[in-house]
Amino acid sequence: MKKLIMISFMLLVWASISAASTIGNVVEVSVITDNGRMLPFYQVKSRHNLKKVYAEAVRGDFYRIVVRNKLNRRVGVVIAVDGRNIISGEKSWLKNKERMYILDAYSTNEYSGWRTGQDKINRFYFTDVPDSYAAAFGDESAMGVIAVAAYPEIRHCPQPMYFPHWTKDKTRNEAARDMAAPSALGKSQTMESAGTGYGHEEYSPSYRVEFEPERKAVESILIKYEWRKTLCKMNVINCRRTYQQSYNRIWENDGYVPPPPCCR
């Protein structure tokens, strides 16, 4: 009995390590579809200022990017989808000179579309590359990537900045996951990829504020979303076939004695 319990516990731990629904230490990022599904993340690379994960996209799903500021001061986030800045629509390099959204200390916000005006957006949805917003500009250089770069606000009177704590054990676990997923790297270019479309218009008010970002991002988060079929081919997720359970002569007969063969 003890052995069975231990095996079950190990399986649960393995599952929690393999897939998570949020990523980030300075800012925490998740992707949620309109039907309430949080995209599971499969980590392939992690260090204190860079996180790279894979995620499974479902064709046609509308989605939003949720970002939570875990710092005790304002943070500006440059967000790019398929390599395009979601506020300006221009090609993004995730630099601090680009247009960005501002998050107050410990606050959370959602970004669900391309900003087409002060009070409106056009929704994000997963689609094929030819139907994507980026492809309309002939730009497939960063297709299928949701990128978030976090820039804390400059303080001219320096104060201690709180960084969420991560332990050495966590770093070792992340390093182990980095080593476990090399087969997933470098293959997506030859496989069917996903993109983000330019969906219907929605009301989404915004306003401008003054903000002076630090020169370098304290954290960058890259989410490479792919169709399930592609993730299976890349061995990011386990897609082995499931087999129908065979008939069990003891389990299935309800415990009654069958008639002899001559009387059936």
C-alpha positions in Angstrom: 0.0 0.0 0.0 2.8 2.4 0.9 4.4 1.8 -2.5 1.2 2.5 -4.4 0.7 5.8 -2.5 4.3 6.9 -3.2 3.9 6.1 -7.0 0.7 8.1 -7.1 2.3 11.0 -5.4 5.3 11.0 -7.8 2.9 11.0 -10.8 1.1 14.0 -9.4 4.4 15.9 -8.8 5.6 15.0 -12.4 2.3 16.3 -13.8 2.6 19.6 -12.0 6.1 20.1 -13.2 5.4 19.2 -16.8 2.5 21.6 -17.3 1.6 24.8 -15.5 -0.9 27.6 -16.4 1.2 30.6 -15.3 4.8 31.7 -15.8 7.0 34.4 -14.5 8.7 35.7 -11.3 8.5 39.5 -11.7 5.3 39.5 -13.7 3.1 36.5 -13.9 1.6 35.7 -17.3 -1.3 33.4 -18.3 -3.4 32.9 -21.4 -7.1 32.3 -21.0 -9.6 31.5 -23.7 -13.2 32.9 -23.8 -14.5 29.5 -22.7 -12.4 29.7 -19.5 -9.6 27.4 -20.5 -6.1 28.3 -19.2 -3.5 27.3 -21.7 -1.1 24.8 -20.1 2.5 25.8 -20.4 5.4 23.3 -21.1 8.6 24.8 -20.0 11.7 24.5 -22.2 14.0 27.2 -20.8 14.2 29.3 -17.7 16.6 31.7 -16.0 15.9 34.6 -13.7 15.3 37.1 -16.6 14.0 34.8 -19.4 11.2 32.2 -19.5 10.4 30.2 -22.6 7.4 27.8 -22.7 5.2 26.0 -25.2 1.4 26.2 -25.1 -1.4 24.3 -26.9 -3.6 26.5 -29.0 -7.1 25.5 -30.3 -8.0 26.8 -33.7 -10.8 29.4 -33.5 -10.5 30.1 -29.8 -10.6 33.8 -28.8 -8.1 34.5 -26.0 -6.7 37.1 -23.6 -3.3 37.6 -22.1 -3.4 38.1 -18.3 -0.5 39.8 -16.6 0.0 40.3 -12.9 2.6 42.7 -11.5 4.4 41.1 -8.5 6.6 44.1 -7.8 6.0 46.9 -5.3 6.2 49.6 -8.0 4.7 50.3 -11.4 5.8 48.1 -14.3 5.5 48.8 -18.0 4.9 45.7 -20.2 5.8 45.6 -23.9 3.5 42.9 -25.4 4.0 41.4 -28.8 1.9 38.8 -30.6 3.5 37.1 -33.6 6.2 39.7 -33.5 3.8 42.7 -33.6 3.4 45.2 -30.8 -0.3 44.9 -29.7 -0.7 48.7 -29.2 1.0 50.1 -32.3 0.9 47.0 -34.6 4.5 47.7 -35.6 7.2 45.0 -35.6 8.4 44.6 -32.1 11.9 44.0 -30.7 10.5 44.2 -27.1 12.5 47.4 -26.4 11.7 50.1 -23.8 11.1 52.7 -26.5 8.1 50.9 -27.8 4.5 51.5 -26.7 3.6 49.6 -23.6 0.9 49.0 -21.0 1.4 50.2 -17.4 0.6 48.1 -14.4 0.4 49.5 -10.9 2.1 47.7 -8.0 0.6 44.3 -7.4 -2.1 44.9 -10.0 -3.5 42.6 -12.7 -4.7 43.4 -16.2 -6.0 41.6 -19.2 -5.1 42.3 -22.9 -7.5 40.7 -25.3 -6.8 42.3 -28.7 -5.0 44.6 -31.0 -5.5 48.2 -29.9 -7.1 50.1 -32.8 -8.1 53.2 -30.9 -8.2 54.8 -27.5 -11.4 53.0 -26.6 -11.4 49.9 -28.9 -9.6 46.7 -29.7 -9.9 43.9 -32.3 -9.9 40.6 -30.6 -7.1 37.9 -30.6 -8.0 34.5 -31.8 -6.0 31.4 -32.8 -5.9 30.8 -36.5 -3.8 29.5 -39.4 -0.7 31.5 -40.4 -2.2 32.9 -43.7 -5.2 34.4 -41.7 -3.0 36.0 -39.1 -2.6 39.7 -38.5 1.2 39.5 -38.9 1.0 37.6 -42.2 -1.1 40.4 -43.6 2.0 42.5 -43.4 4.2 39.8 -44.9 5.9 39.2 -41.5 6.2 35.6 -40.3 9.5 36.2 -38.6 8.0 35.6 -35.1 4.9 33.7 -35.8 3.2 31.9 -33.0 4.9 33.7 -30.1 3.3 35.7 -27.3 6.0 37.9 -25.8 5.9 40.0 -22.6 8.9 42.2 -21.6 8.7 43.8 -18.1 10.3 47.3 -17.5 10.0 48.6 -13.9 9.6 52.4 -13.6 12.8 54.4 -12.8 12.9 55.7 -9.3 15.1 58.8 -9.0 15.3 58.3 -5.3 16.4 54.6 -5.1 14.4 52.4 -2.9 14.8 48.7 -2.3 12.8 46.7 -4.8 11.1 43.5 -3.8 11.7 40.6 -6.1 9.6 37.4 -5.5 11.7 34.8 -4.0 12.8 31.7 -5.8 14.9 28.9 -4.2 17.9 27.1 -5.4 15.8 23.9 -5.5 13.5 25.5 -7.9 16.4 26.6 -10.1 17.7 23.0 -10.2 14.3 21.6 -11.1 14.0 24.2 -13.9 17.5 23.2 -15.2 16.4 19.6 -15.2 13.4 20.5 -17.4 15.6 22.5 -19.7 17.7 19.4 -20.3 14.7 17.2 -20.8 13.2 19.1 -23.7 16.0 19.6 -26.3 14.1 17.5 -28.9 11.4 20.2 -29.0 13.7 22.9 -30.2 14.4 23.8 -33.8 11.7 21.7 -35.3 8.7 24.0 -35.5 9.9 25.7 -38.6 9.0 22.7 -40.8 5.7 22.0 -39.2 2.2 23.5 -39.4 2.2 26.6 -37.2 -0.5 28.7 -35.5 -1.0 32.4 -35.6 -3.3 35.1 -34.2 -6.0 36.7 -36.2 -7.6 40.2 -36.3 -11.0 39.5 -34.8 -14.2 41.5 -34.1 -14.1 44.9 -32.5 -14.8 45.4 -28.8 -15.0 48.4 -26.5 -11.9 48.7 -24.4 -11.2 52.1 -22.8 -7.6 53.2 -22.2 -5.8 56.4 -21.2 -2.2 57.7 -21.5 0.1 58.2 -18.4 3.6 59.4 -17.9 6.1 56.6 -17.3 9.8 56.3 -17.5 11.0 52.7 -17.9 14.3 51.3 -16.9 16.7 50.7 -19.8 16.6 46.9 -19.6 13.8 44.5 -19.1 14.0 42.7 -15.8 12.1 39.7 -17.2 11.0 38.5 -20.6 8.5 35.8 -21.1 8.1 34.0 -24.5 5.1 31.7 -25.1 5.3 29.6 -28.3 1.8 28.4 -29.0 1.2 25.6 -31.4 -1.5 23.2 -32.5 -1.7 20.0 -30.5 -0.7 18.0 -33.6 2.5 20.0 -33.9 3.3 19.7 -30.2 2.9 15.9 -30.5 5.3 15.8 -33.4 7.8 17.9 -31.4 7.5 15.5 -28.4 6.5 18.5 -26.2 3.4 16.6 -25.0 2.8 12.8 -24.8 0.4 11.8 -27.5 0.7 8.1 -27.5 -2.3 6.1 -28.7 -4.7 4.8 -26.1 -5.9 1.3 -26.5 -9.3 -0.1 -25.7 -9.3 -2.2 -22.6 -9.6 -5.9 -23.4 -12.4 -8.1 -22.1 -11.7 -9.6 -18.7 -13.3 -13.0 -18.2 -13.5 -12.6 -14.4 -14.3 -8.9 -14.1 -17.0 -8.8 -16.7 -19.1 -11.8 -16.0 -20.8 -10.5 -12.8 -19.6 -13.5 -10.9 -22.1 -16.1 -12.2 -21.3 -19.6 -13.5 -21.5 -19.8 -17.3 -23.3 -22.8 -18.8 -21.1 -25.6 -20.2 -20.1 -25.3 -23.9 -22.6 -28.1 -24.9 -25.6 -26.2 -23.5 -24.9 -22.6 -24.9 
